[in-house]
């Protein structure tokens, strides 16, 4: 079976961490988190700035995809 790579959108992550996704969608996202997935550094910054998500350990554990050296340098 071929594995897929996923780029997680900020809103999907917000809905997932905020536990407001329908159960079927939540299970699908959990499955993705056990496969190969990424967020952009911009997504990470947006998630860390979202007041209703206080689980920074999970956010910091997400896999970051490199967008450009300039943007990634600013975040690090």
Backbone atoms as SQL, in Angstrom:
CREATE TABLE atoms (id INTEGER PRIMARY KEY, chain TEXT, resi INTEGER, resn TEXT, atom TEXT, x REAL, y REAL, z REAL);
INSERT INTO atoms VALUES
  (1, 'A', 1, 'UNK', 'N', 0.849, -1.181, 0.000),
  (2, 'A', 1, 'UNK', 'CA', 0.000, 0.000, 0.000),
  (3, 'A', 1, 'UNK', 'C', 0.893, 1.241, 0.000),
  (4, 'A', 2, 'UNK', 'N', 0.587, 2.174, -0.872),
  (5, 'A', 2, 'UNK', 'CA', 1.360, 3.397, -0.988),
  (6, 'A', 2, 'UNK', 'C', 0.984, 4.389, 0.110),
  (7, 'A', 3, 'UNK', 'N', 2.003, 5.001, 0.704),
  (8, 'A', 3, 'UNK', 'CA', 1.760, 6.018, 1.737),
  (9, 'A', 3, 'UNK', 'C', 1.618, 7.371, 1.067),
  (10, 'A', 4, 'UNK', 'N', 0.828, 8.218, 1.656),
  (11, 'A', 4, 'UNK', 'CA', 0.621, 9.560, 1.131),
  (12, 'A', 4, 'UNK', 'C', 1.309, 10.574, 2.032),
  (13, 'A', 5, 'UNK', 'N', 1.666, 11.698, 1.464),
  (14, 'A', 5, 'UNK', 'CA', 2.171, 12.836, 2.226),
  (15, 'A', 5, 'UNK', 'C', 1.062, 13.871, 2.291),
  (16, 'A', 6, 'UNK', 'N', 0.907, 14.504, 3.438),
  (17, 'A', 6, 'UNK', 'CA', -0.144, 15.492, 3.618),
  (18, 'A', 6, 'UNK', 'C', 0.442, 16.801, 4.111),
  (19, 'A', 7, 'UNK', 'N', -0.096, 17.898, 3.623),
  (20, 'A', 7, 'UNK', 'CA', 0.212, 19.224, 4.141),
  (21, 'A', 7, 'UNK', 'C', -1.028, 19.683, 4.894),
  (22, 'A', 8, 'UNK', 'N', -0.897, 19.845, 6.203),
  (23, 'A', 8, 'UNK', 'CA', -2.040, 20.171, 7.063),
  (24, 'A', 8, 'UNK', 'C', -2.305, 21.668, 7.030),
  (25, 'A', 9, 'UNK', 'N', -3.528, 22.045, 6.733),
  (26, 'A', 9, 'UNK', 'CA', -3.964, 23.434, 6.732),
  (27, 'A', 9, 'UNK', 'C', -4.146, 23.916, 8.168),
  (28, 'A', 10, 'UNK', 'N', -3.901, 25.201, 8.396),
  (29, 'A', 10, 'UNK', 'CA', -4.030, 25.773, 9.737),
  (30, 'A', 10, 'UNK', 'C', -5.428, 25.559, 10.306),
  (31, 'A', 11, 'UNK', 'N', -6.453, 25.795, 9.515),
  (32, 'A', 11, 'UNK', 'CA', -7.821, 25.650, 10.038),
  (33, 'A', 11, 'UNK', 'C', -8.120, 24.216, 10.448),
  (34, 'A', 12, 'UNK', 'N', -7.655, 23.256, 9.681),
  (35, 'A', 12, 'UNK', 'CA', -7.874, 21.858, 10.044),
  (36, 'A', 12, 'UNK', 'C', -7.192, 21.557, 11.373),
  (37, 'A', 13, 'UNK', 'N', -5.962, 22.028, 11.538),
  (38, 'A', 13, 'UNK', 'CA', -5.252, 21.814, 12.802),
  (39, 'A', 13, 'UNK', 'C', -5.982, 22.495, 13.966),
  (40, 'A', 14, 'UNK', 'N', -6.482, 23.700, 13.745),
  (41, 'A', 14, 'UNK', 'CA', -7.231, 24.410, 14.789),
  (42, 'A', 14, 'UNK', 'C', -8.476, 23.624, 15.170),
  (43, 'A', 15, 'UNK', 'N', -9.204, 23.142, 14.177),
  (44, 'A', 15, 'UNK', 'CA', -10.416, 22.365, 14.461),
  (45, 'A', 15, 'UNK', 'C', -10.070, 21.058, 15.173),
  (46, 'A', 16, 'UNK', 'N', -8.963, 20.440, 14.762),
  (47, 'A', 16, 'UNK', 'CA', -8.554, 19.180, 15.387),
  (48, 'A', 16, 'UNK', 'C', -8.152, 19.403, 16.846),
  (49, 'A', 17, 'UNK', 'N', -7.230, 20.342, 17.086),
  (50, 'A', 17, 'UNK', 'CA', -6.777, 20.590, 18.451),
  (51, 'A', 17, 'UNK', 'C', -7.876, 21.178, 19.327),
  (52, 'A', 18, 'UNK', 'N', -8.816, 21.888, 18.700),
  (53, 'A', 18, 'UNK', 'CA', -9.953, 22.442, 19.440),
  (54, 'A', 18, 'UNK', 'C', -11.075, 21.442, 19.647),
  (55, 'A', 19, 'UNK', 'N', -10.882, 20.244, 19.105),
  (56, 'A', 19, 'UNK', 'CA', -11.850, 19.141, 19.240),
  (57, 'A', 19, 'UNK', 'C', -13.245, 19.530, 18.735),
  (58, 'A', 20, 'UNK', 'N', -13.273, 20.187, 17.565),
  (59, 'A', 20, 'UNK', 'CA', -14.563, 20.568, 16.997),
  (60, 'A', 20, 'UNK', 'C', -14.817, 19.924, 15.627),
  (61, 'A', 21, 'UNK', 'N', -13.962, 18.992, 15.252),
  (62, 'A', 21, 'UNK', 'CA', -14.189, 18.248, 14.011),
  (63, 'A', 21, 'UNK', 'C', -15.220, 17.154, 14.255),
  (64, 'A', 22, 'UNK', 'N', -15.991, 16.800, 13.229),
  (65, 'A', 22, 'UNK', 'CA', -16.842, 15.616, 13.353),
  (66, 'A', 22, 'UNK', 'C', -15.955, 14.397, 13.631),
  (67, 'A', 23, 'UNK', 'N', -16.484, 13.419, 14.324),
  (68, 'A', 23, 'UNK', 'CA', -15.709, 12.256, 14.743),
  (69, 'A', 23, 'UNK', 'C', -15.000, 11.571, 13.568),
  (70, 'A', 24, 'UNK', 'N', -15.690, 11.427, 12.459),
  (71, 'A', 24, 'UNK', 'CA', -15.096, 10.786, 11.279),
  (72, 'A', 24, 'UNK', 'C', -13.870, 11.566, 10.792),
  (73, 'A', 25, 'UNK', 'N', -13.974, 12.894, 10.769),
  (74, 'A', 25, 'UNK', 'CA', -12.855, 13.732, 10.346),
  (75, 'A', 25, 'UNK', 'C', -11.711, 13.670, 11.351),
  (76, 'A', 26, 'UNK', 'N', -12.050, 13.663, 12.630),
  (77, 'A', 26, 'UNK', 'CA', -11.034, 13.567, 13.676),
  (78, 'A', 26, 'UNK', 'C', -10.228, 12.269, 13.536),
  (79, 'A', 27, 'UNK', 'N', -10.916, 11.173, 13.276),
  (80, 'A', 27, 'UNK', 'CA', -10.243, 9.890, 13.095),
  (81, 'A', 27, 'UNK', 'C', -9.343, 9.903, 11.860),
  (82, 'A', 28, 'UNK', 'N', -9.797, 10.562, 10.797),
  (83, 'A', 28, 'UNK', 'CA', -8.989, 10.669, 9.583),
  (84, 'A', 28, 'UNK', 'C', -7.722, 11.476, 9.848),
  (85, 'A', 29, 'UNK', 'N', -7.840, 12.595, 10.564),
  (86, 'A', 29, 'UNK', 'CA', -6.674, 13.423, 10.890),
  (87, 'A', 29, 'UNK', 'C', -5.710, 12.648, 11.781),
  (88, 'A', 30, 'UNK', 'N', -6.222, 11.901, 12.741),
  (89, 'A', 30, 'UNK', 'CA', -5.355, 11.084, 13.600),
  (90, 'A', 30, 'UNK', 'C', -4.590, 10.055, 12.768),
  (91, 'A', 31, 'UNK', 'N', -5.262, 9.500, 11.768),
  (92, 'A', 31, 'UNK', 'CA', -4.594, 8.555, 10.864),
  (93, 'A', 31, 'UNK', 'C', -3.467, 9.256, 10.107),
  (94, 'A', 32, 'UNK', 'N', -3.728, 10.453, 9.639),
  (95, 'A', 32, 'UNK', 'CA', -2.705, 11.234, 8.930),
  (96, 'A', 32, 'UNK', 'C', -1.513, 11.505, 9.844),
  (97, 'A', 33, 'UNK', 'N', -1.767, 11.814, 11.110),
  (98, 'A', 33, 'UNK', 'CA', -0.682, 12.108, 12.041),
  (99, 'A', 33, 'UNK', 'C', 0.204, 10.888, 12.290),
  (100, 'A', 34, 'UNK', 'N', -0.262, 9.703, 11.927),
  (101, 'A', 34, 'UNK', 'CA', 0.562, 8.511, 12.049),
  (102, 'A', 34, 'UNK', 'C', 1.269, 8.182, 10.734),
  (103, 'A', 35, 'UNK', 'N', 1.009, 8.988, 9.704),
  (104, 'A', 35, 'UNK', 'CA', 1.662, 8.822, 8.414),
  (105, 'A', 35, 'UNK', 'C', 2.628, 9.990, 8.220),
  (106, 'A', 36, 'UNK', 'N', 2.922, 10.299, 6.976),
  (107, 'A', 36, 'UNK', 'CA', 3.817, 11.413, 6.691),
  (108, 'A', 36, 'UNK', 'C', 2.984, 12.661, 6.427),
  (109, 'A', 37, 'UNK', 'N', 3.173, 13.652, 7.261),
  (110, 'A', 37, 'UNK', 'CA', 2.430, 14.904, 7.141),
  (111, 'A', 37, 'UNK', 'C', 3.368, 16.058, 7.470),
  (112, 'A', 38, 'UNK', 'N', 2.980, 17.241, 7.086),
  (113, 'A', 38, 'UNK', 'CA', 3.771, 18.433, 7.346),
  (114, 'A', 38, 'UNK', 'C', 2.843, 19.615, 7.593),
  (115, 'A', 39, 'UNK', 'N', 3.392, 20.622, 8.246),
  (116, 'A', 39, 'UNK', 'CA', 2.779, 21.945, 8.274),
  (117, 'A', 39, 'UNK', 'C', 3.871, 22.910, 7.837),
  (118, 'A', 40, 'UNK', 'N', 3.476, 24.076, 7.387),
  (119, 'A', 40, 'UNK', 'CA', 4.490, 25.069, 7.040),
  (120, 'A', 40, 'UNK', 'C', 4.873, 25.830, 8.305),
  (121, 'A', 41, 'UNK', 'N', 5.991, 26.508, 8.246),
  (122, 'A', 41, 'UNK', 'CA', 6.421, 27.310, 9.388),
  (123, 'A', 41, 'UNK', 'C', 5.381, 28.400, 9.670),
  (124, 'A', 42, 'UNK', 'N', 4.722, 28.876, 8.630),
  (125, 'A', 42, 'UNK', 'CA', 3.668, 29.888, 8.805),
  (126, 'A', 42, 'UNK', 'C', 2.480, 29.278, 9.547),
  (127, 'A', 43, 'UNK', 'N', 2.108, 28.048, 9.192),
  (128, 'A', 43, 'UNK', 'CA', 1.036, 27.354, 9.925),
  (129, 'A', 43, 'UNK', 'C', 1.388, 27.236, 11.406),
  (130, 'A', 44, 'UNK', 'N', 2.640, 26.877, 11.691),
  (131, 'A', 44, 'UNK', 'CA', 3.083, 26.710, 13.078),
  (132, 'A', 44, 'UNK', 'C', 2.932, 28.016, 13.860),
  (133, 'A', 45, 'UNK', 'N', 3.369, 29.114, 13.260),
  (134, 'A', 45, 'UNK', 'CA', 3.253, 30.426, 13.910),
  (135, 'A', 45, 'UNK', 'C', 1.790, 30.761, 14.150),
  (136, 'A', 46, 'UNK', 'N', 0.939, 30.513, 13.152),
  (137, 'A', 46, 'UNK', 'CA', -0.492, 30.777, 13.314),
  (138, 'A', 46, 'UNK', 'C', -1.080, 29.939, 14.447),
  (139, 'A', 47, 'UNK', 'N', -0.703, 28.663, 14.525),
  (140, 'A', 47, 'UNK', 'CA', -1.229, 27.788, 15.571),
  (141, 'A', 47, 'UNK', 'C', -0.768, 28.231, 16.957),
  (142, 'A', 48, 'UNK', 'N', 0.496, 28.620, 17.070),
  (143, 'A', 48, 'UNK', 'CA', 1.004, 29.070, 18.368),
  (144, 'A', 48, 'UNK', 'C', 0.343, 30.374, 18.812),
  (145, 'A', 49, 'UNK', 'N', -0.115, 31.170, 17.853),
  (146, 'A', 49, 'UNK', 'CA', -0.777, 32.427, 18.182),
  (147, 'A', 49, 'UNK', 'C', -2.273, 32.309, 18.418),
  (148, 'A', 50, 'UNK', 'N', -2.830, 31.125, 18.184),
  (149, 'A', 50, 'UNK', 'CA', -4.272, 30.934, 18.336),
  (150, 'A', 50, 'UNK', 'C', -4.591, 30.706, 19.810),
  (151, 'A', 51, 'UNK', 'N', -5.386, 31.581, 20.388),
  (152, 'A', 51, 'UNK', 'CA', -5.604, 31.582, 21.837),
  (153, 'A', 51, 'UNK', 'C', -6.334, 30.356, 22.371),
  (154, 'A', 52, 'UNK', 'N', -7.106, 29.672, 21.554),
  (155, 'A', 52, 'UNK', 'CA', -7.875, 28.532, 22.048),
  (156, 'A', 52, 'UNK', 'C', -7.110, 27.214, 22.015),
  (157, 'A', 53, 'UNK', 'N', -5.872, 27.259, 21.560),
  (158, 'A', 53, 'UNK', 'CA', -5.044, 26.050, 21.557),
  (159, 'A', 53, 'UNK', 'C', -3.906, 26.277, 22.540),
  (160, 'A', 54, 'UNK', 'N', -3.888, 25.500, 23.597),
  (161, 'A', 54, 'UNK', 'CA', -2.829, 25.675, 24.583),
  (162, 'A', 54, 'UNK', 'C', -1.915, 24.457, 24.667),
  (163, 'A', 55, 'UNK', 'N', -1.996, 23.593, 23.691),
  (164, 'A', 55, 'UNK', 'CA', -1.166, 22.396, 23.684),
  (165, 'A', 55, 'UNK', 'C', 0.041, 22.612, 22.774),
  (166, 'A', 56, 'UNK', 'N', 0.966, 23.483, 23.207),
  (167, 'A', 56, 'UNK', 'CA', 2.118, 23.816, 22.372),
  (168, 'A', 56, 'UNK', 'C', 3.045, 22.628, 22.177),
  (169, 'A', 57, 'UNK', 'N', 3.031, 21.670, 23.094),
  (170, 'A', 57, 'UNK', 'CA', 3.866, 20.484, 22.935),
  (171, 'A', 57, 'UNK', 'C', 3.476, 19.726, 21.667),
  (172, 'A', 58, 'UNK', 'N', 2.177, 19.558, 21.446),
  (173, 'A', 58, 'UNK', 'CA', 1.720, 18.882, 20.227),
  (174, 'A', 58, 'UNK', 'C', 2.054, 19.710, 18.992),
  (175, 'A', 59, 'UNK', 'N', 1.866, 21.021, 19.078),
  (176, 'A', 59, 'UNK', 'CA', 2.157, 21.892, 17.933),
  (177, 'A', 59, 'UNK', 'C', 3.641, 21.841, 17.609),
  (178, 'A', 60, 'UNK', 'N', 4.486, 21.911, 18.618),
  (179, 'A', 60, 'UNK', 'CA', 5.928, 21.867, 18.390),
  (180, 'A', 60, 'UNK', 'C', 6.370, 20.517, 17.844),
  (181, 'A', 61, 'UNK', 'N', 5.575, 19.481, 18.047),
  (182, 'A', 61, 'UNK', 'CA', 5.910, 18.156, 17.543),
  (183, 'A', 61, 'UNK', 'C', 5.520, 17.926, 16.094),
  (184, 'A', 62, 'UNK', 'N', 4.801, 18.861, 15.496),
  (185, 'A', 62, 'UNK', 'CA', 4.398, 18.714, 14.100),
  (186, 'A', 62, 'UNK', 'C', 5.604, 18.870, 13.185),
  (187, 'A', 63, 'UNK', 'N', 5.597, 18.171, 12.086),
  (188, 'A', 63, 'UNK', 'CA', 6.709, 18.196, 11.136),
  (189, 'A', 63, 'UNK', 'C', 6.604, 19.438, 10.257),
  (190, 'A', 64, 'UNK', 'N', 7.665, 20.230, 10.229),
  (191, 'A', 64, 'UNK', 'CA', 7.676, 21.487, 9.481),
  (192, 'A', 64, 'UNK', 'C', 8.285, 21.260, 8.103),
  (193, 'A', 65, 'UNK', 'N', 7.591, 21.721, 7.078),
  (194, 'A', 65, 'UNK', 'CA', 8.121, 21.673, 5.720),
  (195, 'A', 65, 'UNK', 'C', 8.799, 23.019, 5.443),
  (196, 'A', 66, 'UNK', 'N', 9.934, 22.973, 4.797),
  (197, 'A', 66, 'UNK', 'CA', 10.683, 24.198, 4.497),
  (198, 'A', 66, 'UNK', 'C', 10.023, 24.926, 3.331),
  (199, 'A', 67, 'UNK', 'N', 9.748, 26.207, 3.531),
  (200, 'A', 67, 'UNK', 'CA', 9.131, 27.015, 2.479),
  (201, 'A', 67, 'UNK', 'C', 10.216, 27.728, 1.686),
  (202, 'A', 68, 'UNK', 'N', 11.012, 28.499, 2.389),
  (203, 'A', 68, 'UNK', 'CA', 12.143, 29.181, 1.773),
  (204, 'A', 68, 'UNK', 'C', 13.160, 29.445, 2.875),
  (205, 'A', 69, 'UNK', 'N', 14.423, 29.548, 2.529),
  (206, 'A', 69, 'UNK', 'CA', 15.431, 29.795, 3.565),
  (207, 'A', 69, 'UNK', 'C', 15.153, 31.080, 4.348),
  (208, 'A', 70, 'UNK', 'N', 14.678, 32.124, 3.684),
  (209, 'A', 70, 'UNK', 'CA', 14.408, 33.396, 4.348),
  (210, 'A', 70, 'UNK', 'C', 13.318, 33.252, 5.400),
  (211, 'A', 71, 'UNK', 'N', 12.200, 32.619, 5.043),
  (212, 'A', 71, 'UNK', 'CA', 11.090, 32.478, 5.979),
  (213, 'A', 71, 'UNK', 'C', 11.475, 31.554, 7.131),
  (214, 'A', 72, 'UNK', 'N', 12.100, 30.441, 6.844),
  (215, 'A', 72, 'UNK', 'CA', 12.484, 29.519, 7.905),
  (216, 'A', 72, 'UNK', 'C', 13.513, 30.128, 8.840),
  (217, 'A', 73, 'UNK', 'N', 14.406, 30.944, 8.316),
  (218, 'A', 73, 'UNK', 'CA', 15.430, 31.616, 9.139),
  (219, 'A', 73, 'UNK', 'C', 14.758, 32.561, 10.129),
  (220, 'A', 74, 'UNK', 'N', 13.729, 33.263, 9.713),
  (221, 'A', 74, 'UNK', 'CA', 13.028, 34.215, 10.579),
  (222, 'A', 74, 'UNK', 'C', 12.320, 33.508, 11.732),
  (223, 'A', 75, 'UNK', 'N', 11.825, 32.307, 11.492),
  (224, 'A', 75, 'UNK', 'CA', 11.080, 31.560, 12.508),
  (225, 'A', 75, 'UNK', 'C', 12.011, 30.930, 13.529),
  (226, 'A', 76, 'UNK', 'N', 13.173, 30.485, 13.089),
  (227, 'A', 76, 'UNK', 'CA', 14.108, 29.798, 13.982),
  (228, 'A', 76, 'UNK', 'C', 14.736, 30.797, 14.871);
